[in-house]
Each structure stands twice: as structure tokens, then as C-alpha cells.
Amino acid sequence: MENRRNLRERTLDFARRIVRLFAALPKNTLAQTLGKQVLRSGTSVGANYREADAGRSKPEFIAKMGDCLKELSETDYWLELMAAEEILPPDRLAPLMQETRELIAIFTTIINKAKAR
């Protein structure tokens, strides 16, 4: 139960960090276009996790957790692209990219354990 609560808080914090990142982006077309992509994928992780946590069956749980993983992977891609295009300084993006990759590892482990049961 404690881990579930921590992951709920962690995914909410992740979404809030994504929102703050988007708010800090330059107002040019490229930054805003990439920013909207990362905003959409990054903020959906927590919502999908809450749906998974409330899942009615193991297959539903695994499917929704897979959605979380998919959105995290997409977020990682958009952050990588933003870094490559120097939308923001790399040191501004690095901590968020690290958190994205840590969440990917966590969700991958949860999915693998759920499938093994």
C-alpha cells in the first residue's frame, strides 16, 4: 500500500514538473510544439497510473501500466529531442530526463512482476 501511495505522489510530482517545464519554455513555435507533446505525454502518466491502480482485473492493471510505460517512453523521446534542439539548457532538462528513466524502470519492473504472478 505504501509503495502505491508513493508512486501516486511521485507521478503527480512528475506531472507538476512537466507543467513547470512547459511554462518555462520559450514562446517560439518549435519550443511550444515540442512542449505540448511532452506536456500531453508527461501529464498522462499519473492519470493512467490511477486508472491502473483502480483496475478491476489483472489484465486491466497490466494494460494500464503498459499505457503508463508507453507515455513515459514518449516523454523521454520528447525531452531528448528538446535537449538535442537546445530548447532549454541541458542542465535544466537532465533531472527531468533522469526521473523519466527512473519511472520507466519502476513501471517495467511492476509490469514484469505482475505478468509473472
C-alpha positions, -999 to +999 in steps of 0.1 A: +000+000+000+028+024+009+045+019-025+013+026-043+008+058-024+044+068-031+040+061-068+008+082-068+027+111-053+057+106-075+037+106-107+018+137-096+051+154-088+064+143-122+033+159-139+038+191-120+075+192-131+064+187-167+038+216-163+065+239-149+089+229-177+062+238-203+056+271-186+093+279-188+097+272-225+104+300-250+073+312-268+086+302-303+068+277-325+094+249-321+096+251-284+058+253-280+051+224-304+076+201-286+064+214-253+028+205-260+039+170-269+058+165-236+030+182-217+005+157-230+026+126-226+042+135-193+010+146-175-009+114-186+014+091-167-002+098-133-037+096-147-030+063-163-014+050-131-045+059-111-066+040-136-043+010-133-044+012-095-082+011-097-082-017-123-108-044-119-086-073-131-050-083-135-051-079-173-067-044-170-040-035-145-012-047-168-027-029-198-030+004-180+005+001-166+016-006-202+000+027-211+020+044-184+052+029-197+043+040-233+037+076-222+069+076-202+088+064-232+072+090-254+080+117-228+117+105-228+117+109-265+104+145-265+128+155-237+157+140-257+146+160-288+142+192-268+178+187-254+191+179-289+175+211-303+188+231-273+153+243-265+165+246-229+199+242-214+208+205-209+213+210-171+176+222-169+164+190-187+187+165-172+170+160-138+136+155-155+151+131-180+166+112-151+132+110-133+116+098-166+141+070-169+137+060-132+100+058-137+104+037-168+125+013-148+099+012-120+069+006-143+088-020-162+096-039-130+059-037-119+046-049-152+071-078-153+062-089-117+025-086-124+029-108-156+049-134-136+022-139-110 
